[in-house]
Amino acid sequence: MSTNPEQFGLRLNSAGAHSARTIMVPELGMLLSAVSAPEASVQDYASAVLNDNCLHKRSASNRARTLDNLRILYGLDDKITIFRILKNLWIKDPESLPLIAFLCATTRDQLLRELTPWVLAKPEGTVIDRLELEKHITKLHPDRFSPGTLTSTSQNLNASWTQAGFLTGRNMKVRTKAQASPSSVTYALLLGFLCGAQGMRLFESEFASFLDSPKEKLISLAEIASRIALLRLKRIGDVIEVDFDALLKAAVSEKINV
């Protein structure tokens, strides 16, 4: 399968939303619950936020800003393949949303994707030093952020990693292990596939690495995903084939709006 990641909704060079917001997993969950249409449009999601105030925001301006950032991170249109598959997996496994939402956000927020390896490299139990994170951000992007924006960006990144399960704590952030599931493994492998990976390389992709688990555990979870028909996996020794046809057929429309 010849793929162009942008065709499916990935925007790998997008500036993202972390100077203003986190990945907003609670808000995304509330929005998915509020929009019941099986093939919802961006207008349906916008109406739920702006008109119905399904996210319980106090002001119209806050509703609008929240909607804008959710669209940046997720697309909020069932014509967008990666969002539609996120929604389908959420319906089957709501508890998987934090990691799946995080994975989707990394495809549409360059800074989140670039900096996640930094936090994943920290051993369990490590206290995360926000100033160290700010220095790392500045090293990657000199002169991009003002001091105030740098502080808010680092705080938002830490909050996003906490929502995804990589950190715990409110004021003091401590490294912990995220809990991958068959659904989140399915989504990570699919994202790798849409970027051109196949076979064993799916388990070595950037997105698979974000699941915070060793390769053998990911393979084991993928085998479970195959048994419950999220994907199809065949393994003979070190040779693995993964088929996403059913998942993609349920999500891909003729016209993709990215």
N, C-alpha and C positions, 0 to 999 in steps of 0.2 A: 504493500500500500504506500503510494507516494503521498507525503503529507506536507502541508504548509501549516505550521502551528497557528498562525494568525487566523487561518480559515476556521479554526475550532474555538477561537476566543482567547488564546494565549497572547499576551502583550508583554513579551519578555523584557522590553526596553522601556516600559512605562515608568514614569517617575513615582507613581504610587500615591498612597494617602497617609503615610506614617508621620508626616510633619504635623498632621491635624488630628488623626484618629488612629485607633487600633484596628484589628481585624473584626471587631464588633460581632463576635459569635452570638451573644445573647440577642442582639437586635436582628441578626440574620435568621435565627431560629424563630423569633416572634413573627417576622415577615413571612417566612415560608408557611407557618401555621395559619396566617391570616389570609393568604391568597390560595383559594381552593381550586381555581380553574386548572384543568389538566394541562393546558397549553397556554400559559399566561404570557402576556406581552409586557414590555417595559412600562406601558401605560397602566396596566393592572397593578403592578408593584408600586408605581408612583402614586396611584390613587389611594392605595392602602396606607401609604406613609403620610401623604400630604392631606388627603381628605378625611380618611377614617382615623388617622392618628393611631395606627395599630402599635406604634412603638412608644406611645405615651410621652411624647416630647412636649415641653411646656410652651414652646413658641413656634410659629410658622417658620421662622428663620432656622431654628435648630432642626426642624423636620427636613427642610430643604438641604441643609448641609449634610445631615446624616444620609439622606437619600443619595446625594452626589457621591459621597465616599463609598457607600455600599455599591453603587454602580461601577465606580473605579475598580473596586476589589473583585467584584463577582459578575458584573454585567447585568444581572437582574432582567433577563429575557430568555424565555425557554427556547428561542431559536439559537442561542449560543450553546454550543455543544457541551463545553466543560461545566457550564452552569446547570444545564438540563440534567447531566449525569450526576452532579452534586445533589440536585433535588431528588432524583430517583433513588440514590443511595441513602439519602436522609429519610425518605419515606420508609424504606426497608429497615433502616438501622439508625434511629434518631440519635443514639448515644455516640455515634461516630462523627457527628457534625464538627466538633472542635478541630480534629486533625484534618478532616476533609476540607473544611473552610480554610484552614491555614494553608494547605497545599494549593488550593485554588488561588488564594491571595498571593502566593509566591510566584505564580505565573503572570501576575498583573501588577506586581509591585517589586521593582528591581532592587530597591534598598533592602526590603525584607529578605529577598532571596540571597542577596550578597552577604548579608550579615548573619544569617542563621548558622552557617558553619562555625562562626566564632563562638556562639553560645553552645552549640552541640559538642564542641571540643572540650568544654569545661567538665571535669569529673563530677559525678553525683556528690551533692553536699557542699559544693563550692558556692560561696556567697558572691553574687554578681556585683561587681563594682561599676556603677553607672559612669563614673569618670573615665574608667578604662574603656568602656564602650564608646563614650564620646570621642576619645582619642582615636579609636579604631575607625569610627565613622569619618573623622577628619582626615585620617590617613588615606582612606579610600576616595574621599571627595573633598579635597582641599578647597577652602574658600566658598563652598556651596551653601553653608548654613551660618546664619548669625548665631551668637551665643544663646539667645533665647530659643530659637528654633532648634538648635542642637539639643538643648535640654529637653524640650517637649518631644522631639523625635526619639531620643533614647528612652524616655519614659514610656512612650507609646509602643516602642519595640518590645521593651520588657513586659508590658501588659499583654501584648499579643502572644509572646512566647509563654506567658502564664496561662492564657486562655487555651493555648494548644496543648499544654501539659508538660512543657519543658522546664518550667520554673514553678515554684510555689512561694507563698508569702505575699503580704500586702505592701509593706514598706521595705522590708529586707527581702530581696529575691534570692532564692536558693535553687540551685540546679537539681532537677529531678528527672526521672525517665518518663517519657510519654508512653502511653499504652496503645500500640497499634492494634488494629482489628482486621478481619477479612475485608471489610468495606473500605477502610482507609488504604490498605495494601492494594486493593483493586484500583482505587483512584490514582494512587501514586504510579502504579505500573502503566495505567492508561496514559497518564501525562507523559511518561517516558516514551511510550509508543508513539504518541502524537508528535514527539520531537525526533523521531527516527530510530529509537532503540528497538531491538528485538531480542528474543531468546534470553539468555542469561544476563545480557547487558541491561535488560529491564530492571533487574535487581541491583544493578550497579549505577543506575542513573542518579542524577542530582536529586530528583524527587523521592526516589526510594531511600536515599541517605537521610532525608528529612524525617523519616519515620522513627529514627532514633533506636533502631533495632539491628542486630546482626543479620547477615544475608540468610543464614539457614532458618532463622525464625520467620523472616519474610516469606521464604519459600513455603514453609509449613503453613503460614496463614493464607498464602495464595492457593495451596491445595485445599484448604477448607473453603475458600471462596469458590473454587471450582466445583466442589461437592454441593454447594448451595446455589449454583448456577449464576453467580455474578460474572464469571469468566469461564473459559475452558483452558485447562492446563494439562499438558502431557510431559512427563519426565521419564527419560531413559538414561540412567547414570547422570552424567554431567550435562546432558543435552535437554534443554527445556524449550517447549513451544507454548506460547500463550496466545489465545484467540479472544478478541474483544468484539467479534461480529454482533452478537446479540445485544451487547451493551450499546454499541454505536448505532445499530439499527433503531433502537428505541429512542435515540436522542437526536440523530442528525436529520435536519430538514434540508430541502433543496436550497434554501436561501439562508445563509448564516450571517447574522448581524453581529459584528464584533465591536 
